[in-house]
Amino acid sequence: MINIDREKCVACGACVRDCIVHVLTAGADGVPTVRAEDEQFCINCQHCLAVCARGAVTCNGVGFADTLDVEPVSDGAAEAALIRQRRSVRHWGKGPIPEDVWKRLVDTLAWMPTGCNDHKLHFTVVRDAERMEWFRRETSKKLKMLVRTGVLQLLYPVFRRYVDEILRGDDIVFRNAPCMIVASTPKKAPCKEADPWIALSYFDLLAQANGLGTCWGGFAVHAFKLSRGFQRALKIPKGHSVGAVLLFGPPAFKYPRVTHPRPMPVDIL
Ligand SMILES: Cc1cc2nc3c(=O)[nH]c(=O)nc-3n(C[C@H](O)[C@H](O)[C@H](O)COP(=O)(O)O)c2cc1C
């Protein structure tokens, strides 16, 4: 439900223009109104609330007092450097992740965009060393069995080059990372493929901006998709499927140089 405080509203029309589902319409005096039959189409994106400079809008129980002021962000140069300097980290340091960093990382997850503002992503953060060890051990057991029976080489030819490492018990799936975050989404979510990867991409950059190392867990996604036992251990909600996994922790070392990647084709039309 959207409420407009008529005392505060100056009928600027910004909320009406910015309502993607056209739930808000300008009344005769310019003050927005909501037709009862349209309310069901509201996706709770809260743009009406965010765009209102007067604090006149309450959207589904969230009003001006519940929201933060917009803070200045950099001119983009720092973010561009972050993207260039972000490296996949596979060697880990010992120290703990400071609690304020944990809080920032976890709190920010609420702002991850989802298709149609579905907002039903579920995140599982594993920070307990023993739990990580359990996933490592179980995965190693399963992989060894698949290698010995030849199934792995048959089904996943890409794994052939990892056979020696798997038999040695090296952790090619979780890269010995101390922590991981798993994003799962309802199987019926409108953008179930994209939402988890987008969310963890943002998490990735934020984690690296806070001095942490990260590495995508592409193999881990396969492991979690295939094993119900893993899904249970991760407490993935019923009806959800695992979408993306990001490994993270304090890095063992920093990269003093930026890579020089081959440019990818960009057509500007
Ligand atoms: C979708 C995706 C899945 C990946 N899965 C893995 C993985 O399972 N294990 C791993 O060590 N690295 C994984 N990576 C990391 C890539 O190997 C890495 O991004 C690439 O080599 C470039 O290195 P950089 O990230 O340091 O620039 C993955 C990356 C992406 C984008």
The ligand as an SDF file (V2000), in Angstrom:
LIG
                    3D

 31 33  0  0  0  0  0  0  0  0999 V2000
   31.5050  -18.0340  -13.5270 C   0  0  0  0  0  0  0  0  0  0  0  0
   32.8850  -18.2410  -12.9450 C   0  0  0  0  0  0  0  0  0  0  0  0
   33.1960  -19.4350  -12.3250 C   0  0  0  0  0  0  0  0  0  0  0  0
   34.4660  -19.6250  -11.7910 C   0  0  0  0  0  0  0  0  0  0  0  0
   34.7390  -20.7770  -11.1010 N   0  0  0  0  0  0  0  0  0  0  0  0
   35.9520  -20.9450  -10.5380 C   0  0  0  0  0  0  0  0  0  0  0  0
   36.2390  -22.1360   -9.7830 C   0  0  0  0  0  0  0  0  0  0  0  0
   35.4160  -23.0290   -9.6280 O   0  0  0  0  0  0  0  0  0  0  0  0
   37.4720  -22.2430   -9.2120 N   0  0  0  0  0  0  0  0  0  0  0  0
   38.4150  -21.2620   -9.3590 C   0  0  0  0  0  0  0  0  0  0  0  0
   39.5230  -21.4250   -8.8220 O   0  0  0  0  0  0  0  0  0  0  0  0
   38.1780  -20.1190  -10.0650 N   0  0  0  0  0  0  0  0  0  0  0  0
   36.9610  -19.9360  -10.6520 C   0  0  0  0  0  0  0  0  0  0  0  0
   36.7040  -18.7900  -11.3540 N   0  0  0  0  0  0  0  0  0  0  0  0
   37.7220  -17.7310  -11.4400 C   0  0  0  0  0  0  0  0  0  0  0  0
   38.3330  -17.5600  -12.8310 C   0  0  0  0  0  0  0  0  0  0  0  0
   39.2040  -18.6320  -13.0910 O   0  0  0  0  0  0  0  0  0  0  0  0
   39.0580  -16.2010  -12.8330 C   0  0  0  0  0  0  0  0  0  0  0  0
   38.1000  -15.1760  -12.7210 O   0  0  0  0  0  0  0  0  0  0  0  0
   39.8790  -15.9710  -14.0840 C   0  0  0  0  0  0  0  0  0  0  0  0
   40.9280  -16.9170  -14.1620 O   0  0  0  0  0  0  0  0  0  0  0  0
   40.4980  -14.5580  -14.1350 C   0  0  0  0  0  0  0  0  0  0  0  0
   41.2780  -14.2810  -12.9920 O   0  0  0  0  0  0  0  0  0  0  0  0
   40.9380  -13.0050  -12.1030 P   0  0  0  0  0  0  0  0  0  0  0  0
   39.5560  -13.2290  -11.5330 O   0  0  0  0  0  0  0  0  0  0  0  0
   41.9980  -12.9370  -11.0700 O   0  0  0  0  0  0  0  0  0  0  0  0
   40.9610  -11.8020  -13.0140 O   0  0  0  0  0  0  0  0  0  0  0  0
   35.4490  -18.5860  -11.8970 C   0  0  0  0  0  0  0  0  0  0  0  0
   35.0960  -17.3910  -12.5100 C   0  0  0  0  0  0  0  0  0  0  0  0
   33.8450  -17.2020  -13.0230 C   0  0  0  0  0  0  0  0  0  0  0  0
   33.5030  -15.8820  -13.6550 C   0  0  0  0  0  0  0  0  0  0  0  0
  1  2  1  0
  2  3  1  0
  2 30  2  0
  3  4  2  0
  4  5  1  0
  4 28  1  0
  5  6  2  0
  6  7  1  0
  6 13  1  0
  7  8  2  0
  7  9  1  0
  9 10  1  0
 10 11  2  0
 10 12  1  0
 12 13  2  0
 13 14  1  0
 14 15  1  0
 14 28  1  0
 15 16  1  0
 16 17  1  0
 16 18  1  0
 18 19  1  0
 18 20  1  0
 20 21  1  0
 20 22  1  0
 22 23  1  0
 23 24  1  0
 24 25  2  0
 24 26  1  0
 24 27  1  0
 28 29  2  0
 29 30  1  0
 30 31  1  0
M  END
$$$$
